[in-house]
Amino acid sequence: LFRSVEFTLNEGKYGPLTAEGNGTAALDDALQPITAGTAKVEGLFPAIAALRDRDLIRSRDAAMAKVILGVMSRPNDKGVPTISLPFSIQSQKLFVGPVPLMDVPPIQWPQPQNARPQFFK
């Protein structure tokens, strides 16, 4: 049985967002994900706008994230704002740097098909 898994993301791309980083992932007592790591991210501001436009994060949270993370960003050699920052998922919330960005829906695990009845607890 494992307690945590270490991972490295050489390059991940989702829409305007490009990231590379590493971290550790595990499951808490309720079998929900918890993670901690660091990432170098490009395209974060268009991704935040897209999440806001789809009502996945509140406008107030998107504005706060853009202000706080904007101070932390630096242009790369192409002039694109790039941010190196910590990220985590804990208590079903995604944190990017110090900013709680969005809720993470709980994983609904399927019940085992061949579970034995438990007569004793």
C-alpha positions as CSV (number, residue, x, y, z in Angstrom):
1,L,0.0,0.0,0.0
2,F,1.4,3.4,-0.9
3,R,1.1,6.6,1.1
4,S,1.9,9.1,-1.6
5,V,3.1,9.3,-5.2
6,E,5.7,11.7,-6.5
7,F,5.2,13.0,-10.0
8,T,7.0,15.1,-12.6
9,L,5.1,16.9,-15.4
10,N,7.5,17.6,-18.2
11,E,4.9,19.5,-20.2
12,G,1.1,19.8,-19.7
13,K,-1.1,21.8,-22.0
14,Y,-4.8,22.6,-21.5
15,G,-6.2,25.3,-23.7
16,P,-4.1,28.4,-23.2
17,L,-2.4,26.9,-20.1
18,T,1.1,25.3,-20.4
19,A,2.8,24.0,-17.3
20,E,5.8,22.0,-16.1
21,G,6.5,21.0,-12.6
22,N,6.6,18.3,-9.9
23,G,5.0,17.4,-6.7
24,T,3.4,14.8,-4.5
25,A,-0.1,13.4,-4.5
26,A,-2.0,11.3,-2.0
27,L,-5.5,10.5,-0.8
28,D,-6.8,11.7,2.5
29,D,-8.9,9.7,5.0
30,A,-12.0,10.2,2.9
31,L,-10.2,9.1,-0.3
32,Q,-10.1,12.6,-1.7
33,P,-7.0,13.9,-3.5
34,I,-4.4,16.1,-1.7
35,T,-1.4,17.4,-3.6
36,A,1.5,19.8,-3.1
37,G,4.1,20.9,-5.7
38,T,5.6,23.6,-7.7
39,A,5.0,24.6,-11.4
40,K,6.2,27.0,-14.0
41,V,3.1,28.2,-15.8
42,E,2.4,30.2,-18.9
43,G,-1.1,31.3,-20.0
44,L,-2.5,31.4,-16.5
45,F,-4.4,34.6,-16.9
46,P,-6.4,33.5,-20.0
47,A,-7.1,30.2,-18.2
48,I,-8.4,32.1,-15.1
49,A,-10.6,34.2,-17.4
50,A,-11.9,31.0,-19.1
51,L,-12.7,29.5,-15.7
52,R,-14.5,32.7,-14.7
53,D,-16.5,32.8,-17.9
54,R,-17.7,29.2,-17.3
55,D,-18.7,30.0,-13.7
56,L,-16.1,27.6,-12.3
57,I,-14.6,30.4,-10.2
58,R,-16.2,33.6,-8.9
59,S,-15.4,36.9,-10.6
60,R,-14.1,38.2,-7.3
61,D,-11.7,35.3,-6.9
62,A,-10.5,35.6,-10.5
63,A,-9.8,39.3,-10.0
64,M,-7.9,38.7,-6.8
65,A,-5.9,35.9,-8.5
66,K,-5.0,38.1,-11.4
67,V,-3.8,40.9,-9.1
68,I,-1.8,38.7,-6.7
69,L,-0.4,36.4,-9.4
70,G,0.3,39.3,-11.7
71,V,2.8,40.7,-9.2
72,M,4.5,37.3,-9.2
73,S,4.8,36.9,-12.9
74,R,7.7,37.7,-15.2
75,P,7.8,37.8,-19.0
76,N,9.7,34.9,-20.6
77,D,11.9,35.3,-23.7
78,K,8.7,35.6,-25.8
79,G,7.2,38.2,-23.6
80,V,4.6,35.9,-22.3
81,P,3.9,36.2,-18.5
82,T,5.3,33.2,-16.8
83,I,4.9,32.3,-13.1
84,S,6.8,29.8,-11.0
85,L,4.7,29.0,-7.9
86,P,3.6,26.4,-5.5
87,F,0.2,24.7,-5.9
88,S,-1.8,22.4,-3.7
89,I,-5.1,20.7,-3.4
90,Q,-6.3,20.4,0.2
91,S,-9.8,20.3,1.7
92,Q,-11.2,20.0,-1.8
93,K,-9.8,23.5,-2.9
94,L,-7.2,24.2,-5.5
95,F,-4.6,26.8,-4.3
96,V,-2.3,28.5,-6.8
97,G,0.4,30.2,-4.8
98,P,-1.4,31.8,-1.8
99,V,-4.7,32.1,-3.7
100,P,-7.6,29.7,-3.2
101,L,-8.7,29.5,-6.8
102,M,-11.5,27.0,-7.0
103,D,-13.3,24.1,-5.4
104,V,-12.4,20.6,-6.5
105,P,-15.4,18.3,-6.8
106,P,-15.3,15.2,-4.6
107,I,-14.4,11.9,-6.3
108,Q,-17.4,9.5,-6.1
109,W,-15.7,6.2,-5.9
110,P,-17.7,3.2,-7.2
111,Q,-18.7,0.6,-4.7
112,P,-16.9,-2.8,-5.1
113,Q,-18.9,-5.2,-7.2
114,N,-17.9,-8.3,-5.2
115,A,-17.8,-6.9,-1.8
116,R,-18.2,-9.5,1.0
117,P,-20.9,-8.8,3.6
118,Q,-19.5,-7.6,6.8
119,F,-21.1,-9.2,9.8
120,F,-18.7,-7.8,12.4
121,K,-17.4,-4.3,12.8
